């Protein structure tokens, strides 16, 4: 099986940091730090992906002097592009490279969070594939 035809569910992080939209940005940033993550997925009470907060969002906040005690819903990227967990890795690569994303939430058929693919993850697993 080629690397690009593998399913995203095979290489995704199945437990990415997540938060509710009413959490404060300062708490979201703390989660990012504790998890060594460049993003936190924002979900509703049923785990549907409704947003993502990334390092880029934090940079925009700092540049615009927005305090970190605001709710993440006010500054997150709303309705982010997602990918279903049974899609091939090649689709994740195309989406991420065309759109310049470093983080891509992975969902089930109903849009509930299942995992996260990062550009770092793709690079790491790509290297491992050639070592096999």
N, C-alpha and C positions, 0 to 999 in steps of 0.2 A: 504494500500500500504506500502510495506516495505521501509525502508530508502534507502537501496542499489538499489532498482529498480526505485527510483525517477530519473527524468531527471536532467542532470547537469544544464540545463537552469533554473531550479527551485531554485537552491542555489548559482549560480555564481554571481560574481560582474559584472553587465552589462556595467559598465563604468570604466574599469581599466585605469590607466595612460598609455598613449601611446606616441610614438615619431617617428620622421622620422630618417632614418639612418645617415643623415648628421648633426644631432644635437650633440653638445659637451657633453661629459660625465659629466662635471660639472653641466650642465643644467638638465641632466637626473637624477643625484643624488638629485638635488633640488626638482624635481618632486616627487621622491620617498619619500623625507622628508615631503613635503607638503601634500601628499596623505596618509602618514602613510603606505606606501607599500614597500614590499621587492623586487619589480620588476617593470620594465616598458617594455611594449610590443613594439617592433619596427615594424612599418608597412610601406608599400609603399603608393603611392598616392591614390591607390584604397582600402586601408585598409586591404590588404593581409598581413598576419603575415609573416615576413621575419627574425625575430630575437627576442631575449629577453635579457635584461640586468638585472642581479640580484645582490644581495648583494655578492654572491660568485664571480661574475665577478669583482666587485669592490675590493674585497680582493686580487684576483690575480693581479690586476693592482698595488695595493699598494706594494705587495710582490715583484713584478718585476720592481718597480719604474717607472711605466708608468704614465705620467702626465695626469691630468683630462681634459686638453684642447684639447684632440684628439676627432675625430668624433667617435660616438658610434659604427658605422659599423666596425671599426677596432678591437674592443674588445668584442662585443656582442657575445652571443651564436647564431650562424646562424642556420636557418631552425630548430627551436625547434619542439619537439613533440607537437602535438596539439590534441584536441578531438572535435568532432562535438557536437553542442549544444543539439541534441536530444538523445545523448547516456546516458545510465544509470550511476548514481553516482558510482556504483560498478566498472565500467570500469575505472573511474578516480582514484579510490582508488587503483586498481591493478597497473595501470601505474605509479602512483606517488610512491607507496611503492616499486615496483620492481626496478625502476630507481633512487630512492632517490630524486625525485623532490619535491620542496615545492610550486612550481607555475606551473600551466598548462593552457596555453591559450585555449580558447574555440572559435571555428570557425563555419561558415556556410558551406554549400556544396562547395562553391567556395574558401574556405580558408580565408575569410574575418573575421576579429576580431569581436566576439560577446560578449566576456566576459573573465573572469579569475576565476579559482578555485585555492584556496590556501589550504595548509595543515591545517592552522589555521581555515579556513572556514569549512572544513570537520569535524574537531574536534568539533567546536561550534555547527554546525547543527546536528551532531550525538547526542550530549548531549541534544539538544532541542527535538529531535525525541523521546527520552526516557521519557521526561517530559510530552509529550502529552498523 
